[in-house]
Amino acid sequence: AADSEEHMSLSDTSEIPLFSQSSSPDVLSIASSTDTPSRTLDRRPLVTISAESILLDGLHVLPQARAIVEHLEHTYAVYVVARVAQTEDTERIIRVLEDARVAQRSRVLFCQTDEGRAHLVRHLLTAGGGAHGGHVDTDAQVVNRLAPILHRVVYVSGASDSAHEVPVGPSVERVDSITRSALYRMAGAGFK
């Protein structure tokens, strides 16, 4: 997100979505000025989730998506990261997520590539020095990019993963479902 968005006054209650392109050409984001990822607005640790294969299948919300996000929100401020081919696709994804009550417009971020997703997540979770819970993704390359930077990256693997693709490292947890991750289990314990 642009600096002007990050340092927006909390007294600005405009509901106009803010689109910006970061310094990385493959990152697009949308945020409402009333809900910026700020420690003063929400003291819960941030968690980002890749929408692909965890919450969405194309433009269809997966059956478990709402329950996953609701459970995580007991402890974390959850942001969904979706990859789009064109800026016009952002409104369709927002509508689908809002209609299913999975995520609010202000908690959905967009990128055009997997590399863009890694940049966006890294920036969001490391900005400001606040606590973060981690990132959940199905893409081995994104997980490998984030593993050296974040203290927790959950890799939701598929049966088709080859041995050379599987991320490893002290910050990587490999699971076959987000509901089997420590991040998900800790959400039930609450945040103190």
Disulfide bonds with the S-S distance in Angstrom:
none
